[in-house]
Amino acid sequence: MAGDAPTRLVKGAVAEGEVRALHRDGDARGVVGGHAARVRGGVPGDRGAFRVLHAGRNAVWVAPEALSEPSPDRVVPPCPVVDRCGGCPWQMVALPAQRAARRALLADALGDLEVGELRDTVTFDDALAYRTRALMMARRVKRRLVFGFFEPRTDELVPVDACAVQHPTLNTALARARAVLDESG
């Protein structure tokens, strides 16, 4: 891959590449078809074929199509809509790798501020059911109120009845709110 001439990338094309790092915006970063790319659903260490989602003048977005070498840090995400929902872009990354990436991003953001040594972060043991705040969108579809999250870079609502990372109390409140609002018309 290194040193190969860049392949012309167009939406829908498939090209070989690799994922190199997680980024603070949620997408991973890599090189696909010889181009720097934002990799939706990528895990550092992934190698294989990637489908081009968008190829613009300033940025290329891709998603894994067929991984010949999945990253050792790749896990099966617990959420059934993770590939469409924009809420938890790192669910396919093993928890220790997520934590290491967050720490590296923080150290990079602090840069030369001389804040001293970063201490270990206090975290939940589990990557699920920890969020105690949610910002969900709602739309009425065929007389029923549908809650969910926007698909990344769109205004397409991804319906969600319950969210795996939200605290159970929030999921219960969501179900109750939906029932009350549906009854009120």
C-alpha positions in Angstrom: 0.0 0.0 0.0 2.7 2.5 0.9 4.2 4.0 -2.2 1.3 2.8 -4.4 -0.1 5.3 -6.8 -3.5 6.7 -5.6 -6.5 5.0 -7.1 -9.3 7.4 -8.3 -12.0 7.1 -5.7 -15.7 7.6 -6.5 -18.8 6.9 -4.5 -19.6 3.2 -4.5 -16.1 2.1 -5.5 -14.2 -0.4 -3.5 -10.5 0.0 -2.8 -7.8 -1.7 -0.6 -6.7 0.1 2.5 -5.9 0.0 6.2 -7.1 1.8 9.3 -4.4 3.6 11.3 -6.0 5.6 14.2 -9.2 6.6 15.9 -10.1 10.2 15.6 -11.9 12.6 18.1 -14.8 13.1 15.7 -15.7 9.4 15.9 -14.5 8.2 12.6 -11.2 6.3 12.3 -8.5 7.5 10.0 -6.7 5.4 7.4 -5.3 5.2 3.9 -7.6 3.7 1.2 -6.6 3.5 -2.4 -3.6 5.7 -1.6 -5.8 8.5 -0.2 -6.1 9.7 3.4 -9.6 8.6 4.4 -12.1 8.9 7.2 -13.2 5.3 8.0 -16.7 4.9 9.4 -16.7 1.7 11.6 -13.0 1.2 11.2 -10.7 -0.1 13.9 -7.0 0.6 13.9 -5.3 -2.4 12.4 -8.1 -3.3 10.0 -6.9 -4.2 6.5 -8.9 -5.1 3.4 -11.5 -3.7 1.1 -13.3 -0.5 1.9 -16.4 1.0 0.1 -16.3 4.7 -0.7 -19.3 6.5 0.9 -18.2 9.9 -0.3 -15.3 11.2 -2.3 -15.0 15.0 -2.3 -12.3 17.5 -3.0 -11.3 17.8 0.6 -12.2 14.4 2.2 -13.0 10.8 1.5 -15.3 8.7 3.7 -15.2 4.9 3.5 -16.6 1.9 5.4 -15.2 -1.6 5.7 -16.5 -3.8 2.9 -14.5 -7.0 3.3 -11.7 -7.2 5.8 -8.8 -9.5 4.9 -7.2 -8.8 8.3 -9.6 -7.5 11.0 -7.9 -5.7 13.8 -7.2 -7.8 16.9 -9.1 -4.9 18.7 -12.3 -5.4 16.7 -15.3 -6.8 18.6 -18.9 -7.4 17.7 -20.8 -4.3 18.6 -23.8 -4.9 21.0 -26.1 -2.4 19.2 -28.1 -3.6 16.2 -28.1 -0.1 14.5 -24.5 0.9 15.1 -23.8 0.8 11.4 -26.4 3.5 10.8 -26.7 5.4 14.1 -24.2 8.2 14.8 -24.3 7.9 18.6 -21.6 5.4 19.4 -19.1 5.2 16.6 -16.5 3.2 18.5 -18.7 0.2 19.6 -16.7 -2.1 17.4 -13.5 -1.2 19.2 -12.5 -3.3 22.2 -12.9 -1.3 25.5 -9.1 -1.3 26.4 -8.3 0.1 22.9 -11.1 2.7 23.2 -9.7 3.9 26.6 -6.1 4.0 25.2 -7.3 6.1 22.2 -9.2 8.5 24.4 -6.1 9.0 26.6 -3.9 9.6 23.5 -6.4 12.1 22.1 -6.5 14.0 25.5 -2.7 14.0 25.7 -2.6 15.4 22.1 -5.2 18.0 22.8 -3.4 19.2 25.9 -0.2 19.4 23.8 2.5 21.6 25.3 0.4 23.0 28.1 2.6 21.3 30.7 -0.3 20.0 32.8 1.8 17.3 34.3 1.4 13.6 34.0 -2.0 12.3 33.0 -3.5 10.1 35.7 -5.5 7.0 34.9 -9.1 7.7 34.1 -11.9 6.5 36.3 -14.2 4.5 34.1 -17.2 2.2 34.2 -16.4 -1.5 34.1 -18.8 -2.0 31.2 -19.2 0.0 28.0 -23.0 -0.4 28.2 -25.8 1.2 30.2 -23.7 4.1 31.5 -25.0 7.2 29.7 -27.3 9.3 32.0 -28.1 11.9 29.4 -29.5 11.6 25.9 -30.4 13.9 23.1 -32.8 12.0 20.9 -34.8 13.2 17.9 -38.5 12.5 17.3 -40.7 12.3 14.3 -44.3 11.3 13.8 -44.6 8.4 11.4 -48.0 7.1 10.6 -49.6 8.5 13.8 -46.8 7.0 16.0 -44.0 9.0 17.5 -40.6 7.5 16.6 -37.5 8.4 18.6 -34.0 7.9 17.5 -30.7 9.4 16.4 -29.6 10.9 13.2 -27.5 8.9 10.8 -24.1 10.6 10.5 -24.0 13.6 8.1 -27.7 13.3 7.3 -31.1 14.2 8.7 -32.3 10.6 8.4 -33.7 9.4 11.6 -32.6 5.9 12.8 -35.4 4.6 15.0 -34.3 3.4 18.4 -36.7 1.8 20.9 -34.0 1.4 23.5 -30.3 2.3 23.5 -27.6 -0.1 24.7 -25.4 2.6 26.2 -28.2 4.6 27.9 -28.8 3.9 31.5 -31.9 1.6 31.9 -33.7 4.5 33.7 -33.5 6.6 30.5 -34.8 3.7 28.3 -37.7 3.3 30.7 -38.4 7.0 30.6 -38.3 6.9 26.8 -40.8 4.1 26.6 -43.1 5.9 29.0 -42.8 9.2 27.1 -43.5 7.4 23.8 -46.7 5.8 25.3 -48.0 9.0 26.7 -47.3 11.0 23.6 -48.8 8.3 21.3 -52.0 8.3 23.4 -52.3 12.1 23.2 -52.2 11.9 19.4 
